[in-house]
Amino acid sequence: MAKVDGGRLTTHVLDTASGRPAAGLKIALYRVSGNSHRKVKEAVTNDDGRCDEPLLEGKAFQTGQYELIFFAGDYLRAAGATLSEPPFLDQIPIRFGMGEEKHYHVPLLLSPYGYSTYRGS
């Protein structure tokens, strides 16, 4: 796939159980090609539940298939949630495609027993 200069990828995590941004949640981004996963970046959410910079932008942005892994179990334990072992939600993978040179925003709404996502703006 050709590199493009105008696209970017961002995320935002909200803790719906507490009604607050999910600060301190680790995220890993992988590029997916067939059965191959190549780690592209790791980040940790700030106090607003966002990453301090886009996960991909400029020359680092490429169209293709990606997977975000949200380390929800670690975050929920640190936030004081009582979780079973193993927790119902531990690592949450979200696989998605980026086929155009645009802004892709992949937010996560999280609680100990459920989550949702969508293509945001």
C-alpha positions in Angstrom: 0.0 0.0 0.0 1.2 3.5 -0.8 1.9 5.9 2.0 -0.3 9.0 2.2 0.3 12.3 3.9 -3.2 13.5 4.9 -4.7 10.7 6.9 -4.5 10.3 10.7 -5.8 7.9 13.3 -6.9 8.9 16.8 -8.8 7.3 19.7 -10.6 8.3 22.9 -11.6 6.0 25.8 -14.5 6.8 28.1 -15.2 4.8 31.3 -19.0 4.6 31.2 -19.2 2.9 34.6 -17.6 6.0 36.3 -18.7 8.6 33.8 -15.1 9.8 33.3 -12.4 9.6 30.7 -10.3 6.5 31.0 -6.9 8.0 32.0 -3.8 5.8 32.0 -5.2 3.0 29.7 -2.5 1.4 27.6 -3.2 0.9 23.9 -1.2 -1.0 21.2 -1.7 -0.5 17.5 -0.9 -3.3 15.0 -0.9 -3.3 11.3 -2.6 -6.5 10.0 -1.7 -8.3 6.8 -3.2 -11.8 6.5 -2.2 -13.7 9.6 0.7 -11.3 10.3 0.4 -8.6 13.0 3.2 -5.9 13.2 3.2 -3.6 16.2 3.2 0.0 15.0 2.9 2.0 18.2 2.0 1.9 21.9 0.4 4.8 23.8 -1.2 5.5 27.1 -4.3 7.7 27.5 -4.0 11.1 29.2 -6.4 12.6 31.8 -8.9 13.3 29.0 -8.9 9.6 27.9 -7.0 10.6 24.7 -3.5 10.0 23.4 -1.3 13.1 23.4 -0.7 12.7 19.7 -2.4 10.8 16.8 -1.5 7.1 16.7 -0.8 7.6 13.0 -0.4 10.7 10.9 1.6 12.2 8.1 4.0 9.8 6.4 3.4 7.1 9.0 -0.2 6.8 7.9 -0.9 4.0 5.5 -4.2 2.7 4.3 -4.9 -0.9 5.2 -6.1 -3.1 8.0 -5.2 -2.4 11.6 -6.0 -3.6 15.1 -6.1 -1.6 18.3 -5.7 -3.5 21.5 -7.1 -1.7 24.6 -5.7 -3.1 27.9 -9.0 -2.7 29.7 -8.3 -5.2 32.5 -5.2 -3.4 33.7 -7.0 -0.1 33.6 -10.1 -1.3 35.4 -8.0 -2.9 38.2 -6.0 0.3 38.6 -9.3 2.2 38.7 -10.5 0.1 41.6 -13.0 -2.1 39.8 -13.6 -5.6 41.4 -12.9 -8.1 38.6 -13.1 -11.8 38.4 -10.0 -13.8 37.5 -9.8 -14.0 34.6 -11.7 -10.7 34.0 -14.7 -10.7 31.7 -12.9 -8.0 29.6 -9.1 -8.0 29.7 -7.7 -7.0 26.3 -10.2 -5.6 23.8 -9.2 -5.9 20.2 -10.8 -3.7 17.6 -9.9 -4.6 14.0 -10.8 -2.0 11.3 -9.8 -0.9 7.9 -8.6 2.5 6.7 -9.1 2.8 2.9 -8.8 6.5 2.3 -6.6 9.4 3.2 -8.9 10.8 5.9 -9.2 11.2 9.7 -10.2 7.9 11.3 -11.3 8.2 15.0 -11.9 4.9 16.8 -13.3 5.6 20.3 -14.0 3.0 23.0 -16.8 3.3 25.5 -15.8 0.9 28.3 -17.3 -0.7 31.5 -16.2 -3.9 33.3 -18.8 -6.0 31.5 -19.3 -4.3 28.1 -17.9 -2.0 25.5 -18.9 -0.3 22.2 -17.1 1.5 19.5 -17.9 3.4 16.3 -16.2 5.5 13.6 -16.1 8.9 15.2 -15.0 12.3 13.8 
